[in-house]
């Protein structure tokens, strides 16, 4: 089992920045892929960014250049740095972990709300 806890969400003005954190109950070096997804009201949950244990990153095309995913293995934590935020970034952001060797192999956090508004 893997438990994930997100934090760092809140209200920010357009153009501002936020840094989200995802703390895992297991060593993230043993997790194949960790990532961030988001879901806006009335929309499907969508990929934001992923980070493999080998350091490879993947971003949604619309977010490249503004969002950065990173990790601190010693703290078992993955981060999402969000810059130049826009109102359309408003959503609940969820942390995700993929561990093929576990059953179930995929885990989700409870989410943290990000609201971008003037």
C-alpha positions as CSV (number, residue, x, y, z in Angstrom):
1,X,0.0,0.0,0.0
2,X,1.0,3.6,-0.7
3,X,-0.6,6.6,0.9
4,X,-0.3,10.0,-0.7
5,X,-1.0,13.4,1.0
6,X,-1.1,16.6,-1.1
7,X,-0.6,20.1,0.3
8,X,0.2,23.6,-0.8
9,X,-3.0,24.5,-2.6
10,X,-4.8,27.8,-2.1
11,X,-5.9,31.0,-3.7
12,X,-3.5,32.9,-5.9
13,X,-3.8,35.8,-8.4
14,X,-3.2,35.4,-12.1
15,X,0.5,35.4,-12.8
16,X,1.3,34.2,-9.4
17,X,3.0,30.9,-8.3
18,X,2.3,28.0,-6.0
19,X,4.3,24.9,-5.0
20,X,2.4,21.7,-4.3
21,X,3.8,18.9,-2.3
22,X,2.9,15.2,-2.3
23,X,4.2,13.2,0.7
24,X,4.3,9.4,0.2
25,X,4.2,6.7,2.8
26,X,6.7,4.6,0.9
27,X,10.2,5.4,-0.4
28,X,9.6,7.1,-3.7
29,X,12.8,5.4,-5.1
30,X,10.7,2.2,-5.2
31,X,7.8,3.9,-7.1
32,X,8.1,3.6,-10.8
33,X,6.2,6.7,-11.7
34,X,4.8,9.6,-9.6
35,X,2.7,12.4,-11.1
36,X,0.2,15.1,-10.8
37,X,-3.3,15.2,-12.3
38,X,-6.0,17.8,-12.1
39,X,-9.7,18.0,-12.4
40,X,-11.7,21.2,-13.0
41,X,-15.5,21.3,-12.3
42,X,-17.4,19.6,-15.1
43,X,-14.2,18.3,-16.7
44,X,-12.4,15.0,-16.8
45,X,-9.3,14.4,-14.8
46,X,-6.3,15.2,-16.9
47,X,-2.5,14.7,-16.8
48,X,-0.4,17.5,-15.5
49,X,3.1,16.0,-15.2
50,X,4.8,12.7,-14.4
51,X,8.2,11.8,-13.1
52,X,9.8,8.3,-13.3
53,X,12.2,6.8,-10.8
54,X,14.8,7.3,-13.5
55,X,14.2,11.0,-13.6
56,X,12.3,11.2,-16.9
57,X,9.5,13.9,-17.0
58,X,6.4,14.2,-19.0
59,X,4.1,17.3,-19.2
60,X,0.8,18.2,-20.7
61,X,1.6,20.2,-23.8
62,X,-0.3,23.2,-22.6
63,X,1.7,23.4,-19.4
64,X,5.2,23.0,-20.6
65,X,7.3,25.9,-19.6
66,X,5.1,27.0,-16.7
67,X,4.9,23.8,-14.5
68,X,7.9,21.8,-13.2
69,X,7.7,18.4,-11.4
70,X,10.5,17.5,-9.0
71,X,11.3,15.2,-6.1
72,X,13.2,14.9,-2.8
73,X,13.9,11.2,-2.3
74,X,15.1,11.8,1.3
75,X,11.7,13.3,2.2
76,X,9.7,10.9,0.1
77,X,8.1,13.9,-1.5
78,X,7.2,15.0,-5.0
79,X,6.6,18.7,-5.9
80,X,4.8,20.6,-8.5
81,X,6.1,24.2,-9.0
82,X,3.4,26.2,-10.8
83,X,4.4,29.6,-12.3
84,X,2.5,32.2,-14.3
85,X,-0.8,30.8,-13.1
86,X,-3.9,31.4,-15.1
87,X,-7.6,31.2,-14.2
88,X,-7.9,28.1,-16.3
89,X,-5.5,26.4,-14.0
90,X,-8.1,26.4,-11.3
91,X,-8.8,22.7,-10.3
92,X,-8.3,20.1,-7.7
93,X,-4.8,18.7,-8.1
94,X,-4.2,15.0,-7.3
95,X,-1.0,13.2,-6.6
96,X,-0.6,9.8,-8.3
97,X,1.8,6.9,-7.8
98,X,2.3,3.8,-10.1
99,X,3.9,0.7,-8.7
100,X,3.6,-2.3,-11.0
101,X,4.7,-4.7,-8.3
102,X,1.9,-3.8,-6.0
103,X,-1.8,-4.7,-6.0
104,X,-3.5,-2.4,-6.7
105,X,-0.6,-0.9,-8.8
106,X,-2.0,2.7,-8.8
107,X,-2.7,5.1,-5.9
108,X,-4.2,8.5,-5.5
109,X,-4.1,11.3,-2.9
110,X,-7.2,13.2,-1.7
111,X,-6.4,16.3,-3.7
112,X,-5.7,19.9,-3.0
113,X,-7.6,22.8,-4.4
114,X,-5.9,25.5,-6.5
115,X,-7.9,28.6,-7.3
116,X,-6.5,31.3,-9.6
117,X,-8.6,34.4,-9.5
118,X,-8.2,38.2,-9.3
